[in-house]
Amino acid sequence: MALQTITYSDNADGWTSFWDYYPDWMIGLSNVFYSWKDGDLWKQNCKFTIADPLVPVNRNYFYGTPFAAKIKTIFNEDSGSVKMFKTLSLDSTSAWTATITTDLDSGSINGYTEYVEKEASWYGFIRANSPTSNSNSLLSTQGVGYTSPTSLAGGTATFTFDITTRFGSNDRVYFNNVFVGLLQTSTANTINISGGIGFPAGVGYVYIVKNSIAESFGLRGYYMEVELQLFSPYEQELYSMSTSLFKSYF
């Protein structure tokens, strides 16, 4: 079991916080929290440096090492139904990086590049983790059909019918559940790929897995667990967090 320092709140009558720093000893005296580490005495909950009372101290620094602030919560509205979780909004002074998991999927929102600030709040689409293998249960998977019996081995597969599936550059292409390459171009009855083992000759079932990050499908599941993380030496405030969702009929 990993070492952790935990905090008890008299107001909440329970253990409320977990910390990554491990003091050798700690004590509270006159509303000030002190700790010892490797023989040094540290004043923990001060807002300004001792050398200059006008200079604020760096937040989330413990014994000279910076740490990330982390908050974890669960969204579980209508717990008996599978839902599509589309977005995350933060009423916060800063955008937090979100690591998101459901019982069926996983994804993220990058705090530096994937939020939009509107009226002092931050909004971001949930990006599903792009699959690296065949993922038949995802909305990003789309069937194409069986190749022609005369289709040759290589970078091009032919079909005896008109292909109506919408393709995108670098969609992952699978032949009988085996990854064969990234889609480059297509016509009414051919698919051209590169970057893989290529198509085998003859008949086989072809499907594609679209880039779920670019498509912003969101995450599917009964519940969604969100862990927010922020590296900042400055005081930050997070007031509330919400998500937009709808019932999944997939």
C-alpha positions as CSV (number, residue, x, y, z in Angstrom):
1,M,0.0,0.0,0.0
2,A,1.4,3.4,-1.0
3,L,2.2,5.9,1.7
4,Q,-0.3,8.7,2.2
5,T,-0.9,11.6,4.6
6,I,-4.6,12.0,5.3
7,T,-6.6,14.9,6.7
8,Y,-9.4,14.7,9.2
9,S,-12.1,17.4,9.3
10,D,-14.0,18.1,12.5
11,N,-16.7,20.0,10.5
12,A,-17.3,17.1,8.1
13,D,-16.7,14.5,10.9
14,G,-14.6,12.4,8.5
15,W,-11.4,12.0,6.5
16,T,-11.5,14.5,3.6
17,S,-8.1,14.8,1.9
18,F,-5.1,12.8,0.8
19,W,-1.6,14.3,0.5
20,D,1.5,13.1,-1.3
21,Y,4.0,14.5,1.2
22,Y,5.2,12.4,4.2
23,P,6.5,14.4,7.2
24,D,8.5,12.7,9.9
25,W,6.4,14.5,12.5
26,M,3.7,17.2,12.6
27,I,1.9,19.3,15.2
28,G,-0.5,22.2,15.4
29,L,0.3,25.2,17.6
30,S,-1.6,28.5,17.9
31,N,-3.5,27.8,14.6
32,V,-0.3,27.1,12.8
33,F,0.6,23.7,11.3
34,Y,4.3,22.7,11.6
35,S,6.0,19.6,10.3
36,W,9.5,18.1,10.4
37,K,11.3,16.5,7.5
38,D,14.9,15.2,7.6
39,G,15.6,17.3,10.7
40,D,14.2,20.6,9.2
41,L,11.2,22.5,10.6
42,W,8.6,23.7,8.1
43,K,5.6,26.1,8.6
44,Q,2.9,24.5,6.4
45,N,-0.1,26.8,6.2
46,C,1.5,30.2,5.7
47,K,0.4,32.5,2.9
48,F,3.6,34.6,2.8
49,T,7.3,33.9,3.0
50,I,9.0,34.4,6.3
51,A,11.8,36.5,4.7
52,D,9.3,38.9,3.1
53,P,5.7,39.2,4.4
54,L,4.6,40.7,1.1
55,V,5.8,37.8,-1.1
56,P,3.3,34.9,-1.3
57,V,4.6,31.4,-1.0
58,N,4.3,28.9,-3.8
59,R,1.2,26.6,-3.4
60,N,1.5,22.8,-3.5
61,Y,5.2,22.9,-2.6
62,F,6.2,20.5,0.1
63,Y,9.8,20.3,1.3
64,G,11.0,22.0,-1.9
65,T,9.1,19.7,-4.3
66,P,6.1,20.8,-6.4
67,F,3.0,18.6,-6.5
68,A,-0.2,18.6,-8.5
69,A,-3.5,19.4,-6.9
70,K,-6.0,16.6,-7.6
71,I,-9.8,16.4,-7.2
72,K,-11.8,13.2,-7.9
73,T,-15.6,12.9,-8.2
74,I,-18.2,10.7,-9.9
75,F,-21.2,11.6,-12.1
76,N,-24.0,9.0,-11.7
77,E,-27.3,10.5,-12.7
78,D,-29.9,7.9,-13.7
79,S,-27.6,5.1,-12.5
80,G,-29.7,2.4,-14.2
81,S,-29.2,3.7,-17.8
82,V,-26.2,3.8,-20.1
83,K,-25.4,7.4,-21.0
84,M,-23.2,9.3,-23.4
85,F,-21.1,11.9,-21.5
86,K,-20.2,14.7,-24.0
87,T,-18.7,17.6,-22.2
88,L,-17.2,18.9,-18.9
89,S,-17.5,22.4,-17.6
90,L,-15.6,24.0,-14.8
91,D,-16.6,27.1,-12.8
92,S,-12.9,27.8,-11.9
93,T,-10.1,30.3,-12.0
94,S,-8.1,27.9,-14.2
95,A,-8.6,24.9,-16.6
96,W,-7.8,21.6,-15.0
97,T,-6.6,18.5,-16.9
98,A,-9.2,15.8,-16.6
99,T,-8.6,12.1,-16.7
100,I,-12.0,10.5,-17.2
101,T,-13.1,6.8,-17.0
102,T,-16.5,5.0,-17.2
103,D,-17.3,1.4,-16.7
104,L,-17.1,1.0,-20.5
105,D,-14.6,3.6,-21.8
106,S,-11.9,6.1,-20.9
107,G,-10.8,9.6,-22.1
108,S,-9.4,13.0,-21.1
109,I,-9.4,16.7,-21.6
110,N,-6.1,18.5,-21.7
111,G,-6.1,21.5,-19.4
112,Y,-3.8,23.6,-21.7
113,T,-5.3,23.2,-25.1
114,E,-8.7,21.5,-25.1
115,Y,-10.9,23.9,-23.0
116,V,-12.6,27.1,-24.2
117,E,-13.1,29.9,-21.6
118,K,-16.5,31.6,-21.6
119,E,-17.6,34.1,-19.0
120,A,-15.1,32.9,-16.4
121,S,-16.0,29.3,-16.9
122,W,-14.1,26.5,-18.9
123,Y,-15.8,24.2,-21.4
124,G,-14.3,21.2,-23.1
125,F,-15.5,18.2,-25.2
126,I,-14.5,14.8,-23.7
127,R,-12.0,13.1,-26.0
128,A,-12.2,9.3,-25.9
129,N,-8.8,7.6,-25.9
130,S,-8.0,6.6,-29.4
131,P,-8.1,2.8,-29.7
132,T,-5.0,1.0,-30.7
133,S,-6.8,-2.3,-31.4
134,N,-10.2,-3.4,-32.8
135,S,-13.0,-1.9,-30.7
136,N,-16.3,-3.3,-32.0
137,S,-18.3,-1.8,-29.1
138,L,-17.4,1.8,-29.8
139,L,-19.5,4.3,-31.8
140,S,-16.4,5.1,-33.7
141,T,-16.4,1.6,-35.4
142,Q,-18.2,1.5,-38.8
143,G,-18.6,-1.6,-40.9
144,V,-17.7,-1.5,-44.7
145,G,-18.5,-5.0,-45.9
146,Y,-16.9,-8.0,-47.5
147,T,-14.2,-7.6,-50.1
148,S,-14.5,-9.0,-53.6
149,P,-13.3,-12.6,-54.3
150,T,-11.0,-11.1,-56.9
151,S,-9.5,-8.5,-54.5
152,L,-5.7,-8.7,-54.6
153,A,-3.2,-8.6,-51.7
154,G,-1.6,-5.2,-51.0
155,G,-2.6,-1.7,-50.2
156,T,-5.9,-1.6,-52.1
157,A,-9.1,-3.6,-51.4
158,T,-12.0,-3.8,-53.9
159,F,-15.7,-4.4,-53.3
160,T,-18.5,-5.5,-55.5
161,F,-20.9,-2.8,-54.3
162,D,-20.9,0.9,-53.8
163,I,-19.2,1.9,-50.5
164,T,-21.4,4.4,-48.8
165,T,-19.6,4.6,-45.4
166,R,-18.1,8.0,-44.7
167,F,-14.3,7.7,-44.4
168,G,-11.7,10.0,-42.9
169,S,-8.0,10.2,-43.5
170,N,-6.0,7.9,-41.2
171,D,-9.0,5.9,-40.0
172,R,-7.8,2.6,-38.7
173,V,-8.8,-0.3,-41.2
174,Y,-9.3,-3.9,-40.1
175,F,-9.7,-7.0,-42.2
176,N,-11.3,-10.0,-40.3
177,N,-10.4,-8.3,-36.9
178,V,-6.8,-7.7,-37.9
179,F,-5.4,-4.2,-38.2
180,V,-4.1,-3.8,-41.8
181,G,-3.3,-0.1,-42.2
182,L,-4.5,3.5,-42.1
183,L,-6.9,4.7,-44.7
184,Q,-5.6,7.1,-47.2
185,T,-8.1,7.4,-50.1
186,S,-11.3,5.7,-51.3
187,T,-13.5,5.5,-54.3
188,A,-17.0,4.0,-54.9
189,N,-15.6,0.5,-54.6
190,T,-12.0,0.6,-53.4
191,I,-10.1,1.5,-50.2
192,N,-6.4,2.4,-50.2
193,I,-4.3,2.1,-47.1
194,S,-0.7,2.5,-45.9
195,G,1.3,2.0,-42.7
196,G,0.3,-1.6,-42.0
197,I,0.5,-5.2,-43.3
198,G,-1.9,-4.6,-46.2
199,F,-4.9,-6.5,-47.3
200,P,-4.8,-10.3,-47.8
201,A,-6.2,-11.5,-51.1
202,G,-9.7,-12.7,-51.5
203,V,-12.8,-12.3,-49.3
204,G,-12.8,-10.8,-45.8
205,Y,-14.8,-8.5,-43.7
206,V,-13.5,-4.9,-43.6
207,Y,-14.4,-2.3,-41.0
208,I,-12.9,1.0,-39.9
209,V,-12.3,2.6,-36.5
210,K,-12.5,6.4,-36.8
211,N,-10.3,8.7,-34.7
212,S,-12.5,9.1,-31.7
213,I,-10.5,12.0,-30.4
214,A,-11.1,14.1,-33.5
215,E,-14.8,13.0,-33.8
216,S,-15.5,13.9,-30.1
217,F,-17.9,11.1,-29.6
218,G,-17.6,11.4,-25.8
219,L,-17.7,8.5,-23.4
220,R,-20.4,5.8,-22.9
221,G,-21.2,4.2,-19.6
222,Y,-23.4,4.0,-16.5
223,Y,-21.3,6.4,-14.5
224,M,-18.3,8.7,-15.1
225,E,-15.4,9.2,-12.8
226,V,-13.4,12.4,-13.2
227,E,-10.0,13.2,-11.8
228,L,-8.9,16.8,-12.1
229,Q,-5.2,17.7,-11.9
230,L,-3.5,21.1,-11.9
231,F,0.1,22.1,-11.5
232,S,0.2,25.7,-10.3
233,P,2.2,27.6,-7.7
234,Y,-0.5,30.1,-7.3
235,E,-3.8,30.1,-5.4
236,Q,-6.6,28.6,-7.5
237,E,-10.3,28.2,-6.9
238,L,-12.8,25.6,-8.2
239,Y,-16.4,26.3,-7.4
240,S,-18.3,23.6,-9.3
241,M,-18.1,21.0,-12.1
242,S,-20.8,19.7,-14.4
243,T,-21.3,17.6,-17.5
244,S,-23.7,17.3,-20.4
245,L,-25.1,13.9,-21.1
246,F,-27.9,12.0,-22.8
247,K,-29.2,8.4,-22.7
248,S,-27.4,6.1,-25.1
249,Y,-29.5,4.1,-27.5
250,F,-26.6,2.4,-29.2
